[in-house]
Amino acid sequence: MIAESGKLELPAWLDAAPPEHRATVSGAVMDRSLDTVTDPPNWLRKDVTRLELLRVDAEIEMSTRLAREAVGRGDEAAHRALNSRCMELLKTKKGLQAALQRP
């Protein structure tokens, strides 16, 4: 929307959200707390990084649980694959945490 018109039409943007999320998003955006953000692009970048970190944490938790289940049923190949995935996710998590520390 910004790329096309150079501005963000908040009502149109909110209409594009799923109906069950509109009130939450609208309340968060319209509460004026973002008015004090001095560097909006950086704030948004860090917020996206925090959300990605939450997603990676959830995937680590799920992969760990699935690996335990694979051990329980004797599926060694699945256990190795899930452990490998967990190692990749931990590297990703470290990178995201480092990104949050940068200005």
Backbone as a printed PyTorch tensor [residue, N CA C, xyz], in Angstrom:
tensor([[[  0.8360,  -1.1900,   0.0000],
         [  0.0000,   0.0000,   0.0000],
         [  0.8790,   1.2510,   0.0000]],

        [[  1.9120,   1.2470,   0.8190],
         [  2.8130,   2.3990,   0.8860],
         [  3.5870,   2.5430,  -0.4210]],

        [[  3.9980,   1.4000,  -0.9880],
         [  4.7520,   1.4530,  -2.2380],
         [  3.9040,   2.0250,  -3.3720]],

        [[  2.6120,   1.7370,  -3.3630],
         [  1.7380,   2.2050,  -4.4360],
         [  1.3440,   3.6690,  -4.2920]],

        [[  0.9480,   4.0610,  -3.0880],
         [  0.3970,   5.4060,  -2.9160],
         [  1.2890,   6.3470,  -2.1140]],

        [[  2.3080,   5.8010,  -1.4610],
         [  3.1730,   6.6340,  -0.6440],
         [  2.6450,   6.8610,   0.7640]],

        [[  1.5070,   6.2690,   1.0860],
         [  0.9640,   6.4150,   2.4450],
         [  0.2050,   5.1580,   2.8210]],

        [[ -0.0830,   5.0550,   4.0870],
         [ -0.8040,   3.9160,   4.6170],
         [ -2.2070,   4.3480,   4.9920]],

        [[ -3.1800,   3.7690,   4.3400],
         [ -4.5800,   4.0180,   4.6660],
         [ -4.9590,   3.0280,   5.7560]],

        [[ -4.9090,   3.4730,   7.0030],
         [ -5.1190,   2.5840,   8.1370],
         [ -6.4620,   1.8520,   8.0780]],

        [[ -7.5850,   2.5010,   7.7840],
         [ -8.8510,   1.7530,   7.7230],
         [ -8.8240,   0.6220,   6.6950]],

        [[ -8.2580,   0.8870,   5.5240],
         [ -8.1820,  -0.1540,   4.4960],
         [ -7.2620,  -1.2770,   4.9380]],

        [[ -6.1800,  -0.9190,   5.6020],
         [ -5.2350,  -1.9110,   6.0940],
         [ -5.9030,  -2.7870,   7.1420]],

        [[ -6.6530,  -2.1830,   8.0660],
         [ -7.3480,  -2.9600,   9.0900],
         [ -8.4220,  -3.8530,   8.4890]],

        [[ -9.0880,  -3.3790,   7.4390],
         [-10.1080,  -4.1970,   6.7820],
         [ -9.5140,  -5.4590,   6.1640]],

        [[ -8.2410,  -5.4220,   5.8360],
         [ -7.5930,  -6.5840,   5.2440],
         [ -7.2690,  -7.6560,   6.2820]],

        [[ -7.2830,  -7.2910,   7.5540],
         [ -6.9880,  -8.2500,   8.6290],
         [ -8.1920,  -9.1630,   8.8590]],

        [[ -7.9470, -10.3740,   9.3620],
         [ -9.0710, -11.2550,   9.6950],
         [ -9.9800, -10.5760,  10.7190]],

        [[-11.2810, -10.7470,  10.6020],
         [-12.2270, -10.0550,  11.4870],
         [-11.9480, -10.2470,  12.9830]],

        [[-11.5020, -11.4450,  13.3610],
         [-11.2670, -11.7030,  14.7840],
         [-10.0450, -10.9680,  15.3360]],

        [[ -9.1990, -10.4330,  14.4620],
         [ -7.9990,  -9.7200,  14.9070],
         [ -8.1090,  -8.1990,  14.7770]],

        [[ -9.1270,  -7.7210,  14.1120],
         [ -9.2340,  -6.2850,  13.8310],
         [ -9.2780,  -5.4350,  15.0870]],

        [[-10.0490,  -5.8360,  16.0740],
         [-10.1670,  -5.0350,  17.3010],
         [ -8.8310,  -4.9500,  18.0270]],

        [[ -8.1210,  -6.0550,  18.1060],
         [ -6.8270,  -6.0670,  18.7930],
         [ -5.8160,  -5.1900,  18.0750]],

        [[ -5.7280,  -5.3620,  16.7580],
         [ -4.7650,  -4.5740,  15.9750],
         [ -5.1370,  -3.1000,  16.0260]],

        [[ -6.4030,  -2.8150,  15.8550],
         [ -6.8600,  -1.4280,  15.8810],
         [ -6.5480,  -0.7820,  17.2260]],

        [[ -6.8230,  -1.4880,  18.3000],
         [ -6.5360,  -0.9510,  19.6310],
         [ -5.0580,  -0.6900,  19.8430]],

        [[ -4.2280,  -1.6040,  19.3430],
         [ -2.7800,  -1.4440,  19.5070],
         [ -2.2500,  -0.2690,  18.6970]],

        [[ -2.7720,  -0.0840,  17.4940],
         [ -2.2770,   0.9770,  16.6200],
         [ -2.8270,   2.3420,  17.0290]],

        [[ -4.0420,   2.3720,  17.4860],
         [ -4.7030,   3.6420,  17.7520],
         [ -4.5240,   4.1530,  19.1830]],

        [[ -3.7670,   3.4420,  20.0100],
         [ -3.6580,   3.8740,  21.4080],
         [ -2.6670,   5.0120,  21.6280]],

        [[ -2.0650,   5.4910,  20.5830],
         [ -1.1430,   6.6430,  20.5820],
         [  0.2170,   6.3310,  21.2160]],

        [[  0.4510,   5.1120,  21.6710],
         [  1.7490,   4.7950,  22.2630],
         [  2.8640,   4.8220,  21.2220]],

        [[  2.5320,   4.6240,  19.9570],
         [  3.5460,   4.6520,  18.9110],
         [  3.9600,   6.0700,  18.5380]],

        [[  3.2150,   7.0570,  19.0220],
         [  3.5460,   8.4440,  18.7120],
         [  4.9110,   8.8570,  19.2650]],

        [[  5.3780,   8.1950,  20.3060],
         [  6.6440,   8.5700,  20.9390],
         [  7.8470,   7.8170,  20.3710]],

        [[  7.6210,   6.9200,  19.4230],
         [  8.7230,   6.1670,  18.8220],
         [  9.5610,   7.1230,  17.9790]],

        [[ 10.8500,   7.2110,  18.2950],
         [ 11.7120,   8.1680,  17.6000],
         [ 12.2500,   7.6390,  16.2750]],

        [[ 12.3540,   6.3210,  16.1390],
         [ 12.8720,   5.7190,  14.9050],
         [ 11.9330,   4.5880,  14.4850]],

        [[ 10.7850,   4.9180,  13.8720],
         [  9.7920,   3.8850,  13.5350],
         [ 10.3270,   2.7190,  12.6970]],

        [[ 11.1520,   2.9480,  11.6620],
         [ 11.6380,   1.7890,  10.8960],
         [ 12.4520,   0.8180,  11.7530]],

        [[ 13.3010,   1.3620,  12.6180],
         [ 14.1080,   0.5080,  13.4870],
         [ 13.2240,  -0.2040,  14.5090]],

        [[ 12.2570,   0.5180,  15.0650],
         [ 11.3440,  -0.0890,  16.0340],
         [ 10.5770,  -1.2390,  15.3880]],

        [[ 10.0830,  -1.0270,  14.1750],
         [  9.3340,  -2.0640,  13.4770],
         [ 10.2310,  -3.2570,  13.1550]],

        [[ 11.4480,  -2.9870,  12.7140],
         [ 12.3980,  -4.0610,  12.4060],
         [ 12.6480,  -4.9120,  13.6470]],

        [[ 12.8540,  -4.2640,  14.7830],
         [ 13.0980,  -5.0050,  16.0210],
         [ 11.8470,  -5.7570,  16.4810]],

        [[ 10.6850,  -5.1700,  16.2680],
         [  9.4460,  -5.8420,  16.6430],
         [  9.2440,  -7.1030,  15.8000]],

        [[  9.5400,  -7.0090,  14.5180],
         [  9.4510,  -8.1790,  13.6410],
         [ 10.4510,  -9.2370,  14.1000]],

        [[ 11.6450,  -8.8180,  14.4980],
         [ 12.6610,  -9.7510,  14.9900],
         [ 12.1680, -10.4370,  16.2550]],

        [[ 11.5340,  -9.6790,  17.1550],
         [ 10.9950, -10.2890,  18.3870],
         [  9.9090, -11.3100,  18.0620]],

        [[  9.0620, -11.0070,  17.1020],
         [  8.0260, -11.9620,  16.6920],
         [  8.6510, -13.2190,  16.0800]],

        [[  9.6630, -13.0350,  15.2610],
         [ 10.3530, -14.1800,  14.6580],
         [ 11.0210, -15.0200,  15.7490]],

        [[ 11.5650, -14.3680,  16.7540],
         [ 12.1830, -15.0820,  17.8730],
         [ 11.1410, -15.9290,  18.6160]],

        [[  9.9590, -15.3870,  18.8060],
         [  8.8790, -16.1630,  19.4310],
         [  8.5110, -17.3720,  18.5750]],

        [[  8.4630, -17.1890,  17.2520],
         [  8.1500, -18.3000,  16.3620],
         [  9.2220, -19.3810,  16.4340]],

        [[ 10.4860, -18.9690,  16.4440],
         [ 11.5870, -19.9350,  16.5160],
         [ 11.5490, -20.6790,  17.8500]],

        [[ 11.2900, -19.9720,  18.9450],
         [ 11.1690, -20.6300,  20.2490],
         [ 10.0670, -21.6830,  20.2370]],

        [[  8.9370, -21.3560,  19.6350],
         [  7.8250, -22.3080,  19.5540],
         [  8.2140, -23.5190,  18.7130]],

        [[  8.9420, -23.2900,  17.6310],
         [  9.3570, -24.4090,  16.7850],
         [ 10.3880, -25.2780,  17.4940]],

        [[ 11.2720, -24.6660,  18.2680],
         [ 12.2430, -25.4440,  19.0510],
         [ 11.4990, -26.3310,  20.0450]],

        [[ 10.5360, -25.7540,  20.7270],
         [  9.7550, -26.5150,  21.7070],
         [  9.0350, -27.6800,  21.0350]],

        [[  8.4090, -27.4280,  19.8930],
         [  7.6880, -28.4770,  19.1760],
         [  8.6550, -29.5550,  18.6790]],

        [[  9.7870, -29.1640,  18.1370],
         [ 10.7600, -30.1300,  17.6230],
         [ 11.3280, -30.9840,  18.7480]],

        [[ 11.5520, -30.3800,  19.8990],
         [ 12.0480, -31.1200,  21.0600],
         [ 11.0230, -32.1630,  21.4970]],

        [[  9.7600, -31.7580,  21.5340],
         [  8.6950, -32.6880,  21.9190],
         [  8.5940, -33.8310,  20.9110]],

        [[  8.6330, -33.4940,  19.6290],
         [  8.5510, -34.5310,  18.5920],
         [  9.7580, -35.4670,  18.6410]],

        [[ 10.9340, -34.9440,  18.9780],
         [ 12.1310, -35.7830,  19.1000],
         [ 11.9680, -36.7730,  20.2530]],

        [[ 11.4160, -36.2970,  21.3780],
         [ 11.1590, -37.2080,  22.5100],
         [ 10.1750, -38.3030,  22.1040]],

        [[  9.1510, -37.9220,  21.3620],
         [  8.1730, -38.9100,  20.9010],
         [  8.8140, -39.9110,  19.9490]],

        [[  9.7200, -39.4500,  19.0910],
         [ 10.4030, -40.3410,  18.1550],
         [ 11.2600, -41.3570,  18.9100]],

        [[ 11.9320, -40.9080,  19.9600],
         [ 12.7250, -41.8200,  20.7860],
         [ 11.8070, -42.8550,  21.4210]],

        [[ 10.6630, -42.4000,  21.9200],
         [  9.7050, -43.2990,  22.5670],
         [  9.1880, -44.3960,  21.6450]],

        [[  9.0630, -44.1170,  20.3730],
         [  8.5760, -45.1370,  19.4420],
         [  9.7230, -45.8130,  18.6800]],

        [[ 10.9650, -45.4530,  19.0310],
         [ 12.1310, -46.1090,  18.4430],
         [ 12.4790, -45.6570,  17.0360]],

        [[ 12.0360, -44.4960,  16.6420],
         [ 12.2970, -43.9730,  15.2980],
         [ 13.5830, -43.1350,  15.3300]],

        [[ 14.6990, -43.8150,  15.1560],
         [ 16.0030, -43.1570,  15.2620],
         [ 16.2340, -42.1400,  14.1450]],

        [[ 15.7660, -42.4190,  12.9360],
         [ 15.9560, -41.4940,  11.8140],
         [ 15.2120, -40.1790,  12.0740]],

        [[ 13.9740, -40.2700,  12.5520],
         [ 13.2070, -39.0630,  12.8680],
         [ 13.8660, -38.3010,  14.0020]],

        [[ 14.3760, -39.0210,  14.9950],
         [ 15.0540, -38.3780,  16.1350],
         [ 16.2730, -37.5960,  15.6630]],

        [[ 17.0770, -38.1920,  14.7990],
         [ 18.2670, -37.4910,  14.2710],
         [ 17.8600, -36.2620,  13.4640]],

        [[ 16.8430, -36.4140,  12.6180],
         [ 16.3960, -35.2870,  11.7900],
         [ 15.8680, -34.1510,  12.6610]],

        [[ 15.1140, -34.4780,  13.6870],
         [ 14.5620, -33.4440,  14.5720],
         [ 15.6600, -32.7830,  15.3950]],

        [[ 16.6390, -33.5610,  15.8370],
         [ 17.7650, -32.9620,  16.5670],
         [ 18.5600, -32.0250,  15.6630]],

        [[ 18.7260, -32.4190,  14.4030],
         [ 19.4220, -31.5620,  13.4450],
         [ 18.6450, -30.2540,  13.2450]],

        [[ 17.3310, -30.3750,  13.1280],
         [ 16.4910, -29.1800,  12.9710],
         [ 16.6040, -28.2850,  14.1960]],

        [[ 16.6220, -28.8740,  15.3770],
         [ 16.7660, -28.0820,  16.6120],
         [ 18.0840, -27.3110,  16.6190]],

        [[ 19.1500, -27.9430,  16.1360],
         [ 20.4440, -27.2530,  16.0890],
         [ 20.3790, -26.0590,  15.1390]],

        [[ 19.7310, -26.2260,  13.9870],
         [ 19.5630, -25.1130,  13.0480],
         [ 18.7550, -23.9870,  13.6840]],

        [[ 17.6960, -24.3670,  14.3890],
         [ 16.8410, -23.3620,  15.0280],
         [ 17.5890, -22.6170,  16.1270]],

        [[ 18.4360, -23.3180,  16.8750],
         [ 19.2110, -22.6520,  17.9260],
         [ 20.1890, -21.6400,  17.3230]],

        [[ 20.7730, -21.9690,  16.1700],
         [ 21.6480, -21.0100,  15.4810],
         [ 20.8450, -19.7900,  15.0340]],

        [[ 19.6540, -20.0500,  14.5000],
         [ 18.7810, -18.9530,  14.0730],
         [ 18.4140, -18.0810,  15.2600]],

        [[ 18.1210, -18.7180,  16.3880],
         [ 17.7570, -17.9770,  17.5970],
         [ 18.9040, -17.0750,  18.0510]],

        [[ 20.1100, -17.5930,  18.0320],
         [ 21.2740, -16.7790,  18.4220],
         [ 21.4310, -15.5790,  17.4910]],

        [[ 21.2240, -15.7920,  16.2040],
         [ 21.3140, -14.6960,  15.2480],
         [ 20.2590, -13.6330,  15.5000]],

        [[ 19.0420, -14.0680,  15.8070],
         [ 17.9650, -13.1110,  16.1070],
         [ 18.2470, -12.3420,  17.3800]],

        [[ 18.7530, -13.0400,  18.3880],
         [ 19.0940, -12.3610,  19.6400],
         [ 20.2060, -11.3360,  19.4140]],

        [[ 21.1710, -11.6750,  18.5810],
         [ 22.2410, -10.7250,  18.2630],
         [ 21.6890,  -9.5240,  17.5180]],

        [[ 20.7380,  -9.7670,  16.6170],
         [ 20.1340,  -8.6650,  15.8600],
         [ 19.4050,  -7.6950,  16.7820]],

        [[ 18.8080,  -8.2110,  17.8410],
         [ 18.1120,  -7.3270,  18.7880],
         [ 19.0890,  -6.4470,  19.5790]],

        [[ 20.3250,  -6.8830,  19.7130],
         [ 21.3170,  -6.1210,  20.4650],
         [ 21.9150,  -4.9860,  19.6550]],

        [[ 21.8190,  -5.0910,  18.3330],
         [ 22.3760,  -4.0380,  17.4680],
         [ 21.4580,  -2.8100,  17.4880]],

        [[ 22.0610,  -1.6130,  17.3560],
         [ 21.2330,  -0.4020,  17.3400],
         [ 20.3880,  -0.2830,  16.0890]]])
